[in-house]
Amino acid sequence: MSFSGTNLENARLHNRRVVLESIRQHTRLSRADITRLTGLTPQTISNITSELLAQGFLSTLPAESGGRGQPAVPFVINPQGAYSVGVQLSQHSLQAVAVDLCGAVVARAHAAVDRVRPAQAVAPLKDVLQRLQQLAGFPMAKLLGMGVATPGPFGVDGLSAIGPTTLPGWQDLSVGEQLSAALGLPVMVANDASAAAIGERLYGAGSTLSNFVYMFVGEGLGAGLFLNGQVFDGVANNAGELGHIVVERNGRACYCGNHGCLERYLSLWAAYEALGFEDPTQATPEDLLHAMERNDPRLAAWLDEAATYMRQAINMLECMLDIETIIVGGLLPVPILEKIIARLAPLYASVGNRSNRKVARLLVGNVGSEITAQGAAALPIFHEMNPSFNVLLKNH
């Protein structure tokens, strides 16, 4: 692979994203503030902000008098400037949300499905899209696109189409192009952990961070890697398959064919099995809360076990990636997650032991049934806002 320079249009797109991201991070900025922070020329800033105002992405606040000269006019992100739709696709349900440009959920929709393949998903996706648009009342011209989050991994022999969380037919991320053609709007497909990490970066605990891991505890276990200001996907979009790291020699059998995979001990599925559910597919996160309320000793034993393996996962991630923090979230109910975290101390010594830390080694992120759909909705917004040096390089 070799690289060459870019054309003026790509440079303009990059600068536009730099301006949007600067305003997002600082909430409100004047033209002089943006010039100082970005190093772009005043004329470039004037051109970009005028364009973004005309498109509705920005709005202005009343002028602020700060001394000599004309009062500064602060720019802010306009929530109604654009919208995005996010879909969490699981084996038996399609959960969708519409969000505004600041990430606030403005509408929700749900559809029952049965292990749909991409072609079968078109009709329910069209249906929820229409319902969301009607509920929220936004014009379709303001829709940036749709993000779809599905369980990974993608295109891996022996892993992609088997197991309790996987969906057949979604192994190739090029299905986004197929759905885009069928729906008539941009569609981006990502694994659920990466989508949740982007949502955390835009609207959650990672909003000011450039290097973090989002540990997604769901039916399985995954990690979204946000490194040097960008999502790291890996060669085949499978980076962060934390759940299939082998942590116990001759441990519990995993559907991937290995024994002792991490998610066999740390996941909703592992918790359901610990509680004795004969069919874990019929269990829900609320069942963990019920077990907690009745002081079920099986839950207490699993919490101890889960903390042991989460501590091990934290050690591996810190030593491998030298990140600012690890954000833990996903589908575990908050009281359950808090009980696991309370059992983690002391964490193993790692490169994360730094006296000059600005954030804690572990943070609790967004959790709940909508987190994946909200993360998926963040995909088109992230694409619109996040600066990427890749647009300045042309691959050969």
C-alpha positions as CSV (number, residue, x, y, z in Angstrom):
1,M,0.0,0.0,0.0
2,S,1.2,3.5,-0.8
3,F,-0.3,6.9,-0.1
4,S,-0.5,10.2,-1.9
5,G,-1.9,13.6,-1.0
6,T,-5.5,14.7,-1.3
7,N,-7.6,17.2,-3.2
8,L,-9.1,20.4,-1.9
9,E,-12.5,18.8,-1.5
10,N,-11.2,16.2,0.9
11,A,-9.3,18.8,2.9
12,R,-12.5,20.9,3.1
13,L,-14.4,17.9,4.5
14,H,-11.7,17.3,7.1
15,N,-11.7,20.9,8.2
16,R,-15.4,20.9,8.4
17,R,-15.3,17.9,10.8
18,V,-12.5,19.6,12.8
19,V,-14.8,22.6,13.3
20,L,-17.8,20.5,14.3
21,E,-15.8,18.3,16.7
22,S,-14.3,21.4,18.3
23,I,-17.7,22.9,19.0
24,R,-19.1,19.6,20.2
25,Q,-16.3,19.1,22.7
26,H,-16.4,22.7,24.0
27,T,-20.2,23.1,23.8
28,R,-20.0,26.8,22.5
29,L,-17.3,28.6,20.6
30,S,-16.9,31.8,18.8
31,R,-15.1,32.1,15.4
32,A,-12.0,33.5,17.2
33,D,-12.1,30.5,19.6
34,I,-12.3,28.0,16.8
35,T,-9.4,29.7,15.0
36,R,-7.3,29.6,18.1
37,L,-8.1,25.9,18.8
38,T,-7.8,24.5,15.2
39,G,-5.1,26.7,13.7
40,L,-7.2,27.2,10.6
41,T,-7.3,30.7,9.1
42,P,-10.1,33.1,10.0
43,Q,-11.4,33.1,6.4
44,T,-11.6,29.3,6.5
45,I,-13.5,29.3,9.8
46,S,-15.8,32.0,8.4
47,N,-16.5,29.9,5.3
48,I,-17.1,26.7,7.2
49,T,-19.3,28.2,9.9
50,S,-21.4,30.0,7.3
51,E,-21.9,26.7,5.5
52,L,-22.8,24.9,8.6
53,L,-25.2,27.6,9.7
54,A,-26.9,27.5,6.2
55,Q,-27.2,23.7,6.5
56,G,-28.7,24.0,10.0
57,F,-25.9,22.0,11.7
58,L,-25.0,25.1,13.8
59,S,-27.0,27.8,15.5
60,T,-25.9,30.9,17.3
61,L,-26.4,32.3,20.8
62,P,-26.7,36.0,21.7
63,A,-23.5,37.9,21.2
64,E,-21.2,38.1,24.3
65,S,-19.4,41.3,25.0
66,G,-15.8,40.5,26.1
67,G,-14.0,43.8,25.9
68,R,-12.8,45.7,22.9
69,G,-14.1,45.1,19.4
70,Q,-17.3,43.6,18.3
71,P,-19.1,41.2,20.7
72,A,-18.3,37.5,20.0
73,V,-21.1,35.3,18.7
74,P,-21.0,31.8,20.1
75,F,-21.8,28.8,17.9
76,V,-23.4,25.7,19.2
77,I,-24.5,22.4,17.7
78,N,-28.1,22.7,16.6
79,P,-29.9,19.5,17.8
80,Q,-32.6,19.8,15.1
81,G,-30.0,20.3,12.4
82,A,-29.9,16.6,11.5
83,Y,-31.1,13.2,12.7
84,S,-29.9,9.6,12.7
85,V,-31.5,6.2,13.2
86,G,-29.9,3.4,15.1
87,V,-30.9,-0.3,15.0
88,Q,-29.9,-3.1,17.3
89,L,-30.5,-6.3,15.6
90,S,-30.6,-9.5,17.7
91,Q,-31.9,-13.0,17.0
92,H,-35.5,-12.2,17.9
93,S,-35.9,-8.5,18.0
94,L,-35.2,-5.3,16.1
95,Q,-34.9,-2.3,18.4
96,A,-34.6,1.1,16.8
97,V,-34.2,4.7,18.0
98,A,-34.1,8.1,16.2
99,V,-31.7,10.7,17.7
100,D,-31.1,14.3,17.1
101,L,-27.7,15.8,16.3
102,C,-26.8,16.0,20.0
103,G,-27.7,12.3,20.6
104,A,-31.1,12.8,22.4
105,V,-33.6,10.1,21.6
106,V,-36.6,11.6,19.9
107,A,-38.5,8.4,18.9
108,R,-38.4,4.6,19.5
109,A,-39.7,1.6,17.6
110,H,-39.6,-2.1,17.9
111,A,-40.2,-5.1,15.7
112,A,-40.2,-8.8,16.3
113,V,-38.0,-10.8,13.9
114,D,-36.7,-14.4,13.8
115,R,-32.9,-14.6,12.9
116,V,-33.4,-12.5,9.8
117,R,-30.9,-12.4,7.1
118,P,-30.1,-9.0,5.4
119,A,-32.6,-9.4,2.6
120,Q,-35.3,-10.4,5.0
121,A,-34.5,-7.4,7.2
122,V,-35.4,-4.8,4.6
123,A,-39.1,-4.8,5.2
124,P,-39.0,-4.5,9.0
125,L,-36.3,-1.8,8.6
126,K,-38.5,0.2,6.3
127,D,-41.3,-0.2,8.7
128,V,-39.5,1.1,11.8
129,L,-37.9,3.9,9.8
130,Q,-41.3,5.1,8.7
131,R,-42.7,4.9,12.3
132,L,-39.7,6.8,13.7
133,Q,-40.0,9.5,11.1
134,Q,-43.7,9.9,11.9
135,L,-43.2,9.9,15.6
136,A,-40.3,12.4,15.6
137,G,-41.6,14.5,12.7
138,F,-38.3,15.2,11.2
139,P,-38.0,15.7,7.4
140,M,-36.2,12.8,5.6
141,A,-33.9,15.3,4.0
142,K,-32.4,15.9,7.5
143,L,-31.7,12.2,8.0
144,L,-27.9,11.5,7.9
145,G,-28.4,7.8,7.7
146,M,-28.9,4.6,9.6
147,G,-26.6,2.6,11.8
148,V,-27.1,-1.1,12.3
149,A,-25.4,-2.9,15.2
150,T,-25.2,-6.7,15.1
151,P,-23.3,-9.3,17.1
152,G,-19.8,-10.2,15.8
153,P,-17.5,-11.6,14.8
154,F,-17.7,-11.1,11.0
155,G,-16.4,-13.6,8.4
156,V,-14.5,-15.9,10.8
157,D,-14.5,-19.6,10.0
158,G,-16.3,-21.4,12.9
159,L,-17.4,-18.3,14.8
160,S,-19.5,-16.1,12.6
161,A,-22.7,-18.1,12.1
162,I,-22.9,-20.2,15.3
163,G,-23.6,-19.6,18.9
164,P,-26.3,-18.0,21.0
165,T,-25.8,-14.5,19.8
166,T,-24.8,-14.7,16.2
167,L,-26.9,-14.0,13.1
168,P,-26.5,-15.9,9.9
169,G,-25.9,-13.8,6.8
170,W,-24.5,-10.8,8.5
171,Q,-20.9,-11.9,8.5
172,D,-19.8,-9.6,5.7
173,L,-20.0,-5.9,6.5
174,S,-20.7,-5.1,2.8
175,V,-24.3,-5.8,3.7
176,G,-24.4,-2.1,4.6
177,E,-24.1,-1.4,0.9
178,Q,-27.0,-3.8,0.1
179,L,-29.2,-2.2,2.7
180,S,-28.3,1.3,1.6
181,A,-29.4,0.5,-1.9
182,A,-32.7,-1.1,-0.7
183,L,-33.6,1.7,1.8
184,G,-32.4,4.7,-0.2
185,L,-30.1,6.1,2.5
186,P,-26.6,5.6,3.9
187,V,-26.5,2.5,6.1
188,M,-23.5,1.6,8.3
189,V,-23.1,-1.8,9.9
190,A,-20.9,-2.4,12.9
191,N,-20.6,-4.9,15.7
192,D,-22.5,-4.0,18.8
193,A,-19.4,-3.2,21.0
194,S,-17.9,-0.8,18.5
195,A,-21.2,0.9,18.0
196,A,-21.6,1.3,21.8
197,A,-18.1,2.7,22.0
198,I,-18.9,5.4,19.4
199,G,-22.0,6.3,21.3
200,E,-19.9,6.6,24.5
201,R,-17.4,8.8,22.7
202,L,-20.0,11.2,21.4
203,Y,-22.4,11.4,24.3
204,G,-21.0,9.5,27.4
205,A,-18.0,9.0,29.6
206,G,-15.6,9.0,26.7
207,S,-16.6,12.4,25.2
208,T,-13.3,14.0,25.9
209,L,-11.0,10.9,25.6
210,S,-8.9,9.9,22.6
211,N,-7.8,6.4,23.9
212,F,-10.2,4.1,25.7
213,V,-11.8,0.7,25.5
214,Y,-15.5,0.2,25.9
215,M,-16.1,-3.3,27.5
216,F,-19.5,-4.4,26.4
217,V,-21.1,-7.0,28.7
218,G,-24.0,-8.4,26.9
219,E,-25.2,-11.9,26.0
220,G,-21.5,-12.3,25.0
221,L,-18.5,-10.1,25.7
222,G,-16.9,-7.7,23.4
223,A,-14.8,-4.5,23.3
224,G,-14.9,-1.4,21.3
225,L,-11.4,0.0,20.8
226,F,-11.2,3.8,20.5
227,L,-7.5,4.5,19.8
228,N,-5.9,7.8,18.9
229,G,-9.2,9.4,18.2
230,Q,-10.5,6.7,15.9
231,V,-12.3,3.4,16.2
232,F,-9.9,0.6,15.6
233,D,-11.7,-2.1,13.6
234,G,-8.8,-4.4,12.6
235,V,-8.2,-6.1,9.3
236,A,-11.6,-7.8,9.1
237,N,-13.6,-5.5,11.5
238,N,-13.2,-8.0,14.3
239,A,-10.9,-6.1,16.7
240,G,-12.1,-6.3,20.2
241,E,-13.4,-9.9,20.2
242,L,-12.5,-10.0,23.9
243,G,-15.0,-12.8,24.7
244,H,-13.0,-15.4,22.8
245,I,-9.7,-14.9,24.5
246,V,-9.0,-18.2,26.3
247,V,-8.4,-17.6,30.0
248,E,-8.8,-21.1,31.4
249,R,-7.0,-24.1,30.0
250,N,-9.5,-27.0,29.7
251,G,-12.2,-24.6,30.9
252,R,-15.9,-24.5,30.0
253,A,-16.7,-25.5,26.5
254,C,-17.5,-22.6,24.1
255,Y,-19.5,-22.8,21.0
256,C,-16.5,-21.5,19.1
257,G,-14.8,-24.9,19.7
258,N,-12.3,-23.7,22.3
259,H,-12.5,-24.3,26.0
260,G,-12.2,-21.6,28.7
261,C,-13.2,-18.5,26.6
262,L,-13.6,-15.3,28.7
263,E,-17.3,-14.8,27.8
264,R,-18.1,-18.3,29.3
265,Y,-17.5,-16.7,32.6
266,L,-18.2,-13.0,32.1
267,S,-21.5,-12.3,30.2
268,L,-25.2,-12.4,30.7
269,W,-25.3,-15.9,29.2
270,A,-22.8,-17.0,31.9
271,A,-25.0,-15.4,34.6
272,Y,-28.1,-17.1,33.3
273,E,-26.4,-20.5,33.3
274,A,-25.1,-19.9,36.9
275,L,-28.7,-19.2,38.0
276,G,-29.8,-22.6,36.5
277,F,-31.8,-21.5,33.5
278,E,-32.3,-24.5,31.3
279,D,-32.9,-22.3,28.3
280,P,-30.9,-19.0,28.7
281,T,-32.5,-17.6,25.6
282,Q,-35.7,-17.2,27.7
283,A,-33.9,-15.2,30.5
284,T,-33.7,-11.4,30.7
285,P,-31.4,-9.0,32.6
286,E,-34.4,-8.4,35.0
287,D,-34.0,-12.0,36.1
288,L,-30.7,-11.0,37.6
289,L,-32.3,-8.2,39.6
290,H,-35.0,-10.7,40.9
291,A,-32.1,-13.0,42.0
292,M,-30.4,-10.1,43.8
293,E,-33.7,-9.2,45.6
294,R,-34.0,-12.7,47.0
295,N,-30.3,-13.0,47.8
296,D,-29.8,-16.0,45.6
297,P,-26.4,-17.5,46.6
298,R,-25.9,-18.6,43.0
299,L,-25.9,-15.0,41.9
300,A,-23.4,-14.1,44.6
301,A,-21.1,-16.9,43.5
302,W,-21.3,-15.7,39.9
303,L,-20.6,-12.1,40.9
304,D,-17.4,-13.3,42.6
305,E,-16.4,-15.3,39.5
306,A,-17.3,-12.5,37.1
307,A,-15.2,-10.0,39.0
308,T,-12.2,-12.4,38.9
309,Y,-12.3,-12.6,35.1
310,M,-13.1,-8.9,34.6
311,R,-10.0,-8.1,36.7
312,Q,-8.0,-10.3,34.3
313,A,-9.5,-8.7,31.2
314,I,-8.7,-5.2,32.6
315,N,-5.1,-6.2,33.1
316,M,-4.8,-7.5,29.6
317,L,-6.3,-4.5,27.9
318,E,-4.3,-2.0,29.9
319,C,-1.0,-3.8,29.3
320,M,-1.6,-4.2,25.6
321,L,-3.1,-0.8,24.7
322,D,-1.8,1.7,27.3
323,I,-5.2,3.5,27.2
324,E,-6.6,6.4,29.2
325,T,-9.4,4.2,30.8
326,I,-11.7,1.3,30.4
327,I,-15.4,2.1,30.3
328,V,-17.7,-0.8,31.3
329,G,-21.2,-0.9,30.0
330,G,-23.6,-3.0,28.1
331,L,-26.8,-4.8,29.1
332,L,-26.1,-5.7,32.7
333,P,-28.4,-3.9,35.1
334,V,-26.6,-1.1,36.9
335,P,-27.0,-2.7,40.4
336,I,-25.4,-5.9,39.1
337,L,-22.6,-4.1,37.4
338,E,-21.9,-2.1,40.5
339,K,-21.7,-5.3,42.6
340,I,-19.1,-6.7,40.2
341,I,-17.0,-3.5,40.2
342,A,-17.2,-3.4,44.0
343,R,-15.5,-6.8,44.0
344,L,-12.6,-5.8,41.6
345,A,-10.2,-4.2,44.1
346,P,-7.4,-4.5,44.1
347,L,-6.8,-4.4,40.3
348,Y,-3.7,-6.1,39.0
349,A,-0.6,-3.9,38.6
350,S,-0.2,-2.8,35.0
351,V,0.9,0.1,32.9
352,G,-2.3,1.7,34.0
353,N,-0.7,2.4,37.4
354,R,0.3,6.0,36.7
355,S,0.6,8.9,39.2
356,N,-0.4,11.4,36.6
357,R,-3.7,9.9,35.6
358,K,-6.5,12.3,34.7
359,V,-9.3,9.8,34.8
360,A,-9.8,6.6,36.8
361,R,-8.7,3.3,35.4
362,L,-12.3,2.1,35.2
363,L,-15.4,4.1,34.5
364,V,-19.1,3.0,34.3
365,G,-20.6,3.9,31.0
366,N,-24.1,3.9,29.6
367,V,-26.0,0.8,30.2
368,G,-29.4,-0.6,29.4
369,S,-31.5,-2.1,26.7
370,E,-31.2,1.0,24.3
371,I,-27.4,1.5,24.6
372,T,-26.6,-0.6,21.4
373,A,-29.3,1.1,19.3
374,Q,-28.1,4.5,20.5
375,G,-24.6,3.6,19.6
376,A,-25.7,2.5,16.2
377,A,-27.5,5.8,15.7
378,A,-24.2,7.5,16.6
379,L,-22.4,5.9,13.6
380,P,-23.7,8.3,10.9
381,I,-23.2,11.3,13.2
382,F,-19.7,10.2,14.1
383,H,-18.9,9.9,10.4
384,E,-20.2,13.4,9.9
385,M,-18.4,15.0,12.8
386,N,-15.2,13.1,13.7
387,P,-12.0,14.2,12.1
388,S,-10.2,11.4,10.3
389,F,-6.8,11.7,8.7
390,N,-7.8,8.9,6.3
391,V,-9.7,11.4,4.2
392,L,-6.5,13.2,3.6
393,L,-4.8,10.1,2.2
394,K,-5.6,8.2,-1.0
395,N,-4.8,4.5,-0.9
396,H,-3.2,2.8,-3.9
